Amino acid sequence: MAPIRALDPSHRERIAGHLLRLEPADRYLRFGYAASDEQVRRYVEQLDFERDEIFGIYDHRLELIAMAHLAFSGQPEHLHCAEFGVSVLPSARGRGLGTQLFGRAVMHARNEGVRMVFIHALSDNQAMLKIARNAGASVRRDGAQSEAYLQIPPASLDTRMAEIVEQQFAEFDYQYKTQAKQFSDFLARLQEMRSDLRHAGMDER
């Protein structure tokens, strides 16, 4: 299982970098339209970290390779509903990261009192719809658009404890990767300095 970390506003630039790396076809599937760079940045700027939950998976280089957006409704009549969206970089596909992000989002939704998670996707987005079907969601297709609905049970002590453990594990993993990258960058700079000094000595000769 990949460590899945709940993201905060300090990760906004990395979220933007992740989405901007998506190819036009992938942006079309993720947003429902061929989002330009400006539209992607506007979406990231408008993310509400106080209302919604953003989850991410980082690789050892601290590159955000997959992320999910669990959007909660701000309308009183839909307070028990949340919408799920996900994106995975091409280099990280085929590893079930989208499914893992969906499971993490559903668990958080349960713990927040949500009763239904839904996915609004293009009918061509078979990867997204497969995630929903495999989770037991009901999928309704209407031409080019599809909607999936997953009813979820109330939270339990197990789901609350599991979320705490998963978040702590992901936090530890992120801090470890951060320190490892910092040390790797330090070694790279040190090697570069040594190389420069060596070349300078050769030039003096």
trRosetta pair geometry for C-beta under 8 A, 3 or more apart (Angstrom, degrees):
i j d omega theta_ij theta_ji phi_ij phi_ji
1 100 6.3 153 -149 -132 80 132
2 57 4.8 20 143 -138 135 130
2 66 7.7 64 111 48 161 133
2 95 7.6 76 -45 132 128 122
2 97 5.9 7 16 -115 155 89
2 100 5.7 116 39 107 100 164
3 57 7.1 138 78 -131 56 77
3 58 7.8 -33 82 43 103 82
3 166 8.0 166 -144 -174 61 73
3 169 5.8 -140 -122 124 102 90
3 170 4.0 152 176 -111 94 68
3 173 3.8 -160 -33 45 176 161
3 174 7.2 -152 126 -41 136 76
4 55 5.2 10 175 -178 106 117
4 56 7.2 154 -157 72 64 28
4 57 5.8 -42 -103 -77 67 85
4 100 6.4 -169 -55 139 130 105
4 101 6.3 163 -125 -101 135 64
4 104 4.6 -95 103 -82 160 167
4 166 6.6 -2 56 165 94 115
4 170 5.5 -73 71 -94 34 143
5 55 6.9 152 77 -156 37 65
5 56 5.6 -30 64 65 88 81
5 57 7.6 144 17 -90 81 36
5 58 7.0 -1 17 -3 129 105
5 167 7.4 94 -132 -141 53 63
5 170 4.0 -177 -78 153 71 124
5 171 6.6 121 -123 -71 105 53
5 173 7.6 -139 -59 68 112 105
5 174 5.4 52 -81 -51 154 135
6 53 6.2 -57 -137 -163 104 97
6 54 7.1 105 -164 73 59 55
6 55 6.0 -42 -99 -99 50 70
6 108 7.9 126 -91 -100 117 148
6 167 6.0 -8 1 -124 111 110
6 170 7.6 113 2 90 63 145
7 11 4.2 -89 -163 57 110 150
7 15 6.8 122 148 -64 160 116
7 49 7.7 -103 107 -121 74 116
7 54 4.3 -55 57 100 109 105
7 55 6.7 173 -2 -108 91 15
7 56 4.9 58 -51 -2 122 118
7 67 7.3 -8 -11 -136 146 114
8 11 6.1 105 57 7 50 99
8 49 5.8 87 -149 -170 53 149
9 12 5.5 -4 -168 -38 57 112
9 49 5.2 -123 -53 4 81 155
11 14 4.9 -57 -168 47 75 114
11 15 5.8 84 130 -30 87 96
11 54 7.5 -165 81 105 126 132
11 56 6.8 -145 166 2 153 155
11 64 7.5 110 -177 -75 113 140
12 15 5.6 -54 -151 33 32 114
12 16 6.5 32 152 -19 65 104
12 44 5.9 122 -170 164 85 105
12 45 7.6 70 -172 -94 130 44
12 47 7.0 -174 -118 48 95 129
13 16 5.5 -51 -149 36 35 113
13 17 6.3 37 151 -20 65 104
14 17 5.4 -48 -145 36 35 115
14 18 6.4 42 153 -23 64 101
14 56 7.7 61 115 -153 120 165
14 62 7.9 -82 -124 154 140 88
14 64 4.8 118 156 -19 104 129
15 18 5.7 -52 -152 32 31 114
15 19 6.5 21 156 -11 65 107
15 44 5.3 159 104 -132 110 114
15 47 7.2 -6 114 -19 163 162
15 54 6.9 -26 -100 178 140 147
15 56 7.4 -113 -89 -81 85 134
15 64 6.6 -59 -88 103 42 172
15 67 6.3 126 -126 -142 85 174
16 19 6.1 -61 -147 42 30 104
16 20 6.0 28 157 -19 67 113
16 40 6.8 119 -147 134 74 99
16 41 5.8 41 -139 -109 123 69
16 44 4.4 -44 -79 -45 88 178
17 20 5.8 -58 -140 39 27 110
17 21 6.6 31 158 -25 61 106
17 64 6.9 119 79 38 98 112
18 21 6.1 -63 -160 28 27 111
18 22 7.7 38 145 -33 59 93
18 56 7.8 -146 -48 -132 164 117
18 63 7.9 136 -90 173 87 73
18 64 4.1 -67 -69 93 129 114
18 65 7.5 -148 -128 -82 111 11
18 67 5.7 90 118 -3 161 128
18 87 7.1 133 142 96 108 121
18 89 7.0 -107 -155 -57 82 106
19 22 5.8 -35 -166 4 44 116
19 27 7.5 85 180 -107 84 94
19 30 7.6 -157 -137 114 95 161
19 40 4.9 179 123 -164 121 120
19 43 7.4 -122 155 78 169 126
19 44 6.7 -163 30 -61 143 115
19 67 7.9 -65 -57 51 86 133
19 87 6.5 78 -104 77 74 165
20 37 6.0 45 -127 -128 104 88
20 40 5.7 150 -79 112 72 153
20 41 7.8 30 -71 -60 114 82
21 89 6.0 -6 108 -115 127 110
22 26 4.1 -126 -173 95 101 121
22 27 4.9 134 109 -59 120 78
22 30 6.5 -25 -176 -1 168 144
22 87 6.1 -58 -80 -170 138 133
22 89 7.4 -123 -83 -106 69 62
23 26 4.8 90 54 10 75 104
23 27 7.1 -139 96 -7 36 87
23 90 7.3 37 -9 -39 115 128
24 27 5.6 -54 -145 36 32 112
24 28 6.4 38 154 -25 65 103
24 34 5.4 12 -169 -148 96 104
25 28 5.6 -50 -153 29 32 116
25 29 6.8 27 151 -14 63 103
26 29 5.8 -53 -150 38 36 108
26 30 6.1 32 153 -18 68 109
26 87 7.0 95 163 -147 110 104
26 90 7.5 -118 -63 -55 149 93
27 30 5.7 -57 -141 40 31 109
27 31 5.8 -9 173 15 70 113
27 34 6.1 75 95 -149 110 46
27 35 4.6 -124 172 42 120 92
27 40 7.1 -74 -132 -76 126 117
28 31 7.1 -71 -130 53 17 82
28 32 7.4 -20 -178 166 51 6
28 33 6.4 -68 -130 152 65 11
28 34 4.9 -11 -81 -80 96 65
28 35 7.7 -169 -73 3 43 72
28 122 7.4 2 141 -12 82 159
29 121 7.5 16 -176 -163 76 97
29 122 5.9 -108 -129 39 61 124
29 124 6.7 -109 -104 95 98 98
29 125 4.5 134 -160 -95 103 104
29 127 8.0 52 165 41 147 108
29 128 7.3 175 167 -13 107 126
30 35 7.7 -60 76 10 101 130
30 85 6.7 88 -168 179 78 111
30 86 7.9 -118 -126 86 94 35
30 87 4.9 11 -110 -85 136 113
31 35 4.6 57 38 -37 161 124
31 39 7.6 105 177 131 168 122
31 43 7.3 -103 -109 -79 127 158
32 120 7.6 -15 -68 125 136 99
32 121 7.8 -151 -79 -143 92 36
32 122 6.0 160 -116 -49 68 98
35 39 4.3 -133 -159 93 86 123
35 40 5.1 108 138 -60 124 80
35 43 7.2 -18 -152 -17 148 137
36 39 4.7 96 49 7 74 101
36 40 7.0 -132 96 -6 40 87
37 40 5.7 -54 -149 35 32 113
37 41 6.4 30 154 -17 65 106
38 41 5.8 -55 -149 37 31 109
38 42 6.3 33 152 -21 64 106
39 42 5.5 -51 -146 35 33 114
39 43 6.5 40 152 -23 64 102
40 43 5.7 -52 -153 32 32 114
40 44 6.6 28 151 -16 65 105
41 44 5.6 -54 -148 37 35 111
41 45 6.2 37 153 -21 67 106
42 45 5.7 -52 -145 36 32 113
42 46 6.3 22 157 -13 64 112
43 46 6.1 -69 -151 41 26 105
43 47 7.3 51 149 -50 61 85
44 47 5.9 -24 -161 -14 38 115
47 52 6.8 -100 -169 61 78 132
47 54 6.5 21 -173 -58 137 138
47 69 7.4 -115 -125 -125 109 121
48 51 4.3 10 123 34 125 107
48 52 5.3 100 76 9 82 99
49 52 6.8 -65 -108 64 25 78
49 54 6.6 -57 -110 8 84 114
51 71 7.9 27 117 -154 104 63
51 72 5.6 -138 162 57 86 108
51 74 6.6 -23 -152 -79 148 99
52 69 6.4 5 164 -172 138 83
52 70 6.1 166 -170 86 85 59
52 71 4.9 -28 -114 -111 125 53
52 72 5.8 -169 -96 12 60 82
53 69 7.9 153 84 -158 51 41
53 70 4.5 -5 62 59 96 112
53 72 7.8 68 -2 -27 85 104
53 105 7.1 163 91 -129 120 81
53 108 5.6 -119 102 137 172 153
54 67 6.6 -1 -178 -175 92 110
54 68 7.2 168 -155 84 49 51
54 69 5.7 -12 -108 -106 78 67
54 70 7.6 -159 -75 25 32 73
55 67 6.6 164 88 -155 53 60
55 68 4.6 -1 56 53 102 98
55 70 7.2 46 -7 -8 105 106
55 101 5.7 164 96 -146 128 92
55 104 5.6 142 -148 106 165 132
55 105 6.2 -130 5 -70 141 87
55 108 7.9 -172 -58 -8 126 149
56 64 5.1 -48 -164 -140 127 106
56 66 6.9 155 -155 89 54 56
56 67 4.5 -14 -102 -103 80 90
56 68 7.8 -164 -71 22 43 64
57 64 7.4 111 69 -156 46 60
57 65 5.7 -57 96 62 94 88
57 66 4.3 12 41 56 114 100
57 67 7.3 -151 19 -70 69 50
57 92 7.7 160 96 174 124 152
57 97 5.7 -116 33 -154 162 121
57 100 7.7 67 -69 91 140 126
57 101 7.1 -103 -25 -72 114 106
58 62 5.3 -10 -172 -136 129 43
58 63 6.6 140 -153 64 72 34
58 64 5.9 -43 -95 -93 73 52
58 65 7.0 124 -134 7 24 86
58 173 8.0 163 60 123 104 104
58 174 6.3 86 35 -111 141 85
58 177 6.2 166 113 95 126 164
59 62 7.3 -90 69 -17 60 13
59 63 5.1 -7 39 54 106 89
59 65 5.1 69 -33 -27 103 129
59 92 7.4 -137 -62 -91 118 124
60 177 5.8 -146 -140 -133 47 107
60 180 6.9 -57 -169 100 91 139
60 181 7.6 163 157 -68 63 94
61 181 6.5 107 -147 -107 41 120
62 177 5.7 151 -70 136 83 115
62 178 6.5 74 -85 -90 133 62
62 181 5.4 -39 -12 -45 119 163
63 89 8.0 -17 140 -5 114 161
64 67 5.8 15 170 -49 117 114
65 88 6.9 21 146 -156 74 69
65 89 4.9 -90 -155 26 67 118
65 91 7.1 -91 -141 79 113 94
65 92 4.0 108 167 -47 122 158
65 97 7.2 -85 111 -148 101 172
66 86 7.2 5 -175 -174 94 97
66 87 7.0 -173 -145 95 57 51
66 88 4.3 -2 -107 -109 100 78
66 89 6.9 -113 -64 8 62 76
66 92 5.8 -128 -44 110 101 144
66 97 4.2 -156 -52 145 171 135
66 98 6.9 -132 -154 -68 131 57
66 101 6.1 -138 143 -47 118 137
67 86 7.2 -178 95 -146 42 60
67 87 6.0 -1 57 56 80 87
67 101 7.5 128 178 -130 15 149
68 84 6.6 -15 -173 -163 111 88
68 85 6.7 161 -156 85 63 47
68 86 4.4 -18 -103 -99 86 86
68 87 7.9 173 -82 20 47 58
68 98 7.9 127 -77 -141 111 59
68 101 4.0 157 -33 167 135 124
68 102 7.1 -176 -118 -69 152 47
68 104 7.4 146 47 71 146 108
68 105 5.4 -106 131 -55 143 131
69 84 7.4 150 80 -154 56 40
69 85 4.7 -6 54 59 100 99
69 86 7.6 -164 20 -72 66 43
70 82 5.4 15 179 165 90 129
70 83 7.5 161 -156 78 45 44
70 84 5.7 -10 -105 -101 71 72
70 105 4.4 173 -72 -152 125 110
70 108 6.4 150 56 82 171 126
70 109 6.3 -139 -166 -65 137 100
70 117 7.8 -50 -139 -131 101 115
71 82 6.3 161 79 -164 44 74
71 83 4.6 -15 59 58 102 95
71 84 7.9 -163 21 -70 75 27
71 85 7.4 27 -7 6 109 105
72 79 7.7 21 176 -153 102 54
72 81 7.9 137 -150 91 56 52
72 82 5.0 -34 -96 -106 60 95
72 112 7.3 -91 -95 135 135 148
72 114 7.4 -123 -115 -82 95 120
73 78 3.8 -61 130 108 167 108
73 79 6.2 -126 78 -90 102 30
73 81 5.1 38 -10 72 131 93
73 82 7.0 -130 -12 -87 79 46
73 83 7.8 93 -58 -13 81 94
75 78 4.7 44 74 32 103 102
75 79 7.4 -133 88 -53 50 65
76 79 6.0 -15 -154 -37 35 111
78 81 4.6 -48 -178 34 90 121
79 113 7.9 -7 136 108 96 116
80 113 6.5 -87 -115 135 80 83
80 114 5.7 139 -171 -141 54 44
80 115 4.2 12 164 16 119 102
80 116 6.6 68 126 20 87 83
81 114 6.6 99 -113 -151 10 97
81 115 7.3 -43 -72 58 56 76
81 116 5.0 -20 -111 73 79 96
81 117 7.6 153 -161 -93 59 29
81 118 6.6 -5 -168 5 107 109
82 105 7.9 -156 122 165 133 103
82 109 5.0 -140 40 -121 146 120
82 112 7.8 71 -51 78 144 131
82 114 4.8 -35 -5 -127 114 151
82 116 7.7 167 28 92 63 52
82 117 5.3 -25 72 -111 89 75
82 118 7.7 162 83 25 41 67
83 117 7.4 141 -106 -164 19 65
83 118 5.7 -36 -107 74 70 79
83 119 7.0 126 -161 -98 72 35
83 120 6.5 -20 -148 5 123 98
84 102 6.3 72 173 -124 152 81
84 105 5.4 118 -117 121 116 154
84 106 7.9 -19 -75 -61 146 75
84 117 5.5 35 -23 177 117 112
84 118 7.4 177 17 83 84 29
84 119 5.3 -43 65 -85 93 88
85 119 7.4 140 -80 -136 53 83
86 98 5.0 120 129 -138 148 89
86 101 5.3 134 -122 94 128 140
86 102 6.7 -65 -46 -61 148 84
86 128 6.9 165 50 -111 101 96
86 131 7.6 -1 37 46 147 173
88 92 5.4 -123 180 87 96 103
88 93 5.3 120 116 -83 124 78
88 97 5.2 133 -115 78 130 121
88 98 5.4 -90 -31 -56 131 95
89 92 4.9 69 64 17 87 105
89 93 7.5 -136 93 -33 43 83
90 93 5.8 -41 -152 -1 37 119
92 95 6.2 -68 174 26 68 127
92 97 5.9 4 144 -1 110 154
93 97 7.6 -102 -108 30 40 110
96 99 4.7 -47 -168 41 81 118
96 100 5.9 84 132 -25 87 97
97 100 5.6 -54 -147 38 35 112
97 101 6.2 37 155 -20 67 105
98 101 5.8 -54 -148 37 30 111
98 102 6.4 33 152 -22 64 104
98 127 6.6 78 51 155 171 107
98 128 7.4 -110 179 -97 142 57
98 131 5.4 -99 129 -80 109 143
99 102 5.6 -52 -149 33 32 113
99 103 6.5 32 153 -18 64 104
99 131 5.3 -157 -90 -127 69 97
99 134 6.9 -32 -121 84 119 140
99 135 8.0 178 -145 -57 84 101
100 103 5.7 -52 -149 36 33 111
100 104 6.4 33 153 -18 65 105
101 104 5.6 -53 -147 37 33 111
101 105 6.2 32 155 -19 66 107
102 105 5.7 -56 -147 38 30 110
102 106 6.3 31 155 -20 65 106
102 131 5.2 155 -30 169 159 124
102 132 7.8 -141 -147 -76 151 53
102 135 6.3 -114 136 -58 132 146
103 106 5.8 -53 -145 35 30 110
103 107 6.4 32 156 -20 63 104
103 135 7.6 -167 -79 -107 73 119
104 107 5.8 -54 -152 34 30 111
104 108 6.6 28 152 -15 64 105
104 166 6.8 -162 -124 146 103 153
105 108 5.8 -55 -150 38 33 109
105 109 6.2 37 151 -23 66 106
105 117 7.1 120 123 -138 104 148
106 109 5.4 -51 -146 35 33 115
106 110 6.5 39 153 -23 64 101
106 117 5.8 -99 -106 -7 81 159
106 135 7.2 180 -55 -161 157 142
106 150 7.0 -51 -115 110 124 142
106 152 5.9 180 -169 -99 98 146
107 110 5.7 -50 -152 30 32 113
107 111 6.6 25 153 -14 63 107
107 159 5.5 -165 -156 -159 88 99
107 162 6.4 -91 -163 97 143 118
107 163 5.6 177 136 -76 116 101
107 166 7.9 76 93 24 154 154
108 111 5.7 -60 -151 40 34 109
108 112 6.3 24 153 -13 68 111
108 163 6.2 121 -87 -126 67 134
109 112 5.8 -65 -147 43 31 106
109 114 3.8 -56 178 51 91 139
109 117 5.4 88 104 -72 177 114
109 152 6.4 96 101 49 113 160
110 114 6.6 -76 -71 57 27 85
110 152 5.2 -112 -83 143 94 130
110 153 6.9 22 -132 78 120 58
110 154 6.9 115 -167 174 90 22
110 155 4.7 137 143 -82 86 72
110 159 5.3 -57 99 167 132 160
111 155 4.6 95 -102 -111 47 135
111 159 5.7 -158 -65 127 94 109
111 160 5.5 129 -121 -93 116 70
111 163 5.7 -51 -31 -9 159 159
112 155 8.0 122 10 -55 28 132
113 154 7.8 -1 -125 -136 53 79
113 155 7.2 -56 -71 -11 48 116
114 117 6.5 64 139 -63 134 79
114 152 6.7 38 104 56 87 126
115 151 6.6 -12 160 -150 76 76
115 152 6.5 -168 -161 57 31 75
116 149 6.0 -15 -169 -166 114 93
116 150 6.8 152 -156 78 61 47
116 151 5.4 -29 -99 -101 83 58
116 152 6.9 172 -91 13 28 82
117 137 7.9 -82 85 -100 89 123
117 149 7.8 150 81 -156 45 46
117 150 4.8 -15 62 62 91 103
117 152 6.3 43 -3 -20 101 124
118 147 6.2 0 -176 -175 114 96
118 148 6.3 164 -155 85 62 54
118 149 4.9 -16 -102 -101 96 65
118 150 7.2 179 -82 20 45 69
119 128 6.2 -173 170 163 141 110
119 129 7.6 -176 103 -93 136 54
119 131 8.0 121 -68 82 169 105
119 132 5.2 -123 31 -79 142 134
119 137 7.2 39 18 166 111 168
119 147 6.9 163 82 -155 55 49
119 148 4.3 4 50 51 102 105
120 145 7.2 -14 -170 -169 85 105
120 146 7.8 162 -155 87 43 50
120 147 5.4 -13 -104 -106 66 84
121 125 4.3 -102 171 63 118 137
121 128 4.6 -177 -118 100 162 143
121 129 6.1 -149 78 -57 141 85
121 145 7.7 149 87 -158 34 60
121 146 5.5 -23 72 68 80 94
121 147 7.7 152 25 -92 66 36
121 148 7.3 7 17 1 111 105
122 125 4.7 104 63 -13 81 101
122 144 6.1 -32 -149 163 84 81
122 145 6.6 -63 -115 -105 44 49
122 146 7.1 42 140 19 15 90
123 129 7.6 26 -145 -48 45 149
123 141 5.4 68 -110 -141 119 109
123 143 7.1 -146 -16 117 141 35
123 144 5.6 -136 17 -164 109 30
123 145 6.4 -13 -32 23 89 3
123 146 4.6 114 -89 -30 69 109
124 144 7.5 -12 -16 -157 95 77
125 128 4.3 5 141 27 114 118
125 129 6.2 125 98 -17 76 92
125 146 7.6 -144 52 44 94 119
126 129 5.6 -60 -141 45 36 108
126 130 5.9 43 157 -28 69 105
127 130 5.8 -53 -148 31 26 113
127 131 6.9 31 152 -21 60 101
128 131 5.8 -51 -157 28 34 113
128 132 6.7 29 149 -15 65 105
129 132 5.5 -52 -151 37 39 113
129 133 6.2 38 152 -19 70 104
129 139 5.8 70 -157 -128 102 147
129 146 5.9 2 -94 108 127 152
129 148 6.4 167 -129 -52 68 132
130 133 5.7 -52 -142 38 33 109
130 134 6.1 32 159 -18 66 108
131 134 6.1 -60 -148 38 25 109
131 135 6.5 19 155 -15 61 111
132 135 5.9 -66 -154 38 29 108
132 137 3.9 -61 175 51 88 141
132 139 6.0 113 107 -77 127 107
132 148 3.6 -3 -180 171 156 165
132 150 6.7 -142 -154 -47 83 114
133 136 7.8 69 180 -54 32 12
133 137 6.3 -85 -78 56 30 84
133 139 6.0 -37 -75 -22 91 132
133 148 7.4 -103 -52 -127 60 133
135 150 5.7 -16 115 -112 118 145
136 150 6.4 95 84 -131 78 98
137 148 4.2 54 136 174 138 105
137 149 5.9 160 -164 73 93 31
137 150 3.9 -63 -94 -68 95 90
138 148 6.8 161 80 -154 41 59
138 149 5.0 -16 57 58 94 91
138 150 7.7 169 15 -77 65 46
139 146 6.0 4 -174 178 98 116
139 147 7.3 166 -151 88 54 40
139 148 4.6 -20 -98 -98 77 87
140 146 6.7 165 85 -157 45 67
140 147 5.2 -11 59 61 94 87
140 148 7.6 174 18 -82 64 38
140 149 7.7 20 0 -1 105 103
141 145 7.6 157 -157 93 55 46
141 146 4.6 -26 -104 -103 69 95
142 145 5.2 -16 70 73 91 92
142 146 7.1 163 23 -91 65 41
142 147 7.5 14 7 2 108 97
153 156 7.8 15 114 -32 114 104
155 159 5.1 -127 -151 73 73 130
155 160 6.0 69 172 -52 119 94
156 159 5.0 97 49 7 74 97
156 160 7.1 -140 93 -2 39 88
157 160 5.8 -59 -149 40 32 110
157 161 6.1 27 157 -15 68 110
158 161 6.0 -60 -145 41 27 105
158 162 6.0 29 157 -23 65 111
159 162 5.6 -52 -140 37 30 114
159 163 6.4 32 159 -21 63 104
160 163 6.1 -54 -152 32 28 109
160 164 6.8 27 152 -17 61 106
161 164 5.7 -55 -152 36 35 112
161 165 6.3 32 153 -17 68 107
162 165 5.8 -57 -147 39 31 109
162 166 6.1 29 157 -18 67 109
163 166 5.8 -54 -141 38 30 109
163 167 6.2 28 159 -18 64 109
164 167 6.0 -60 -148 38 26 108
164 168 6.3 24 156 -17 63 109
165 168 5.8 -58 -148 38 29 110
165 169 6.2 29 155 -19 65 108
166 169 5.7 -55 -147 37 30 112
166 170 6.2 28 155 -17 65 108
167 170 5.7 -54 -144 39 31 110
167 171 6.2 34 155 -22 64 106
168 171 5.6 -52 -146 35 30 113
168 172 6.4 31 154 -18 64 104
169 172 5.8 -54 -150 36 30 110
169 173 6.3 31 152 -19 64 108
170 173 5.5 -53 -146 38 32 114
170 174 6.3 34 154 -22 65 105
171 174 5.8 -53 -147 34 30 111
171 175 6.4 27 155 -15 64 106
172 175 5.9 -57 -149 38 30 109
172 176 6.3 31 153 -20 65 108
173 176 5.7 -56 -148 36 30 113
173 177 6.3 27 155 -16 65 107
174 177 5.8 -56 -147 39 30 109
174 178 6.3 35 152 -24 64 106
175 178 5.5 -50 -146 33 32 116
175 179 6.5 29 156 -15 64 104
176 179 6.0 -57 -150 38 29 106
176 180 6.2 28 153 -19 65 110
177 180 5.5 -54 -142 39 32 113
177 181 6.2 32 158 -20 66 106
178 181 6.0 -57 -148 36 26 108
178 182 6.4 27 154 -19 63 107
179 182 5.6 -54 -147 36 32 113
179 183 6.4 29 156 -16 65 106
180 183 5.9 -57 -150 38 30 109
180 184 6.2 31 152 -19 65 108
181 184 5.5 -54 -144 38 33 113
181 185 6.2 34 155 -20 66 104
182 185 5.8 -53 -147 36 29 111
182 186 6.4 33 151 -22 62 105
183 186 5.5 -51 -148 33 33 115
183 187 6.5 33 153 -18 65 103
184 187 5.8 -53 -149 36 32 110
184 188 6.4 33 151 -20 64 105
185 188 5.6 -53 -148 35 33 113
185 189 6.4 32 153 -18 66 104
186 189 5.9 -55 -150 36 31 109
186 190 6.3 31 152 -20 65 108
187 190 5.5 -54 -145 37 32 114
187 191 6.3 34 155 -20 65 104
188 191 5.8 -53 -148 36 30 110
188 192 6.4 32 151 -21 63 106
189 192 5.5 -54 -149 36 33 113
189 193 6.4 35 152 -21 66 103
190 193 5.7 -51 -149 34 32 111
190 194 6.5 31 153 -17 64 105
191 194 5.7 -54 -148 37 33 111
191 195 6.3 35 152 -21 65 106
192 195 5.6 -54 -148 36 31 113
192 196 6.4 33 152 -21 64 104
193 196 5.7 -53 -149 34 32 112
193 197 6.4 30 154 -17 65 105
194 197 5.8 -54 -148 37 32 110
194 198 6.2 34 153 -22 65 106
195 198 5.7 -54 -147 35 30 112
195 199 6.4 27 156 -15 64 106
196 199 5.9 -58 -149 39 29 108
196 200 6.2 32 152 -22 65 107
197 200 5.5 -53 -146 35 32 113
197 201 6.4 33 154 -20 64 104
198 201 5.8 -54 -153 34 31 111
198 202 6.6 29 151 -18 63 105
199 202 5.6 -53 -148 36 35 112
199 203 6.4 38 152 -23 66 103
200 203 5.7 -53 -150 33 33 113
200 204 6.6 36 152 -23 64 103
201 204 5.7 -51 -151 30 34 113
201 205 6.9 35 152 -19 63 101
202 205 5.8 -53 -158 31 36 112
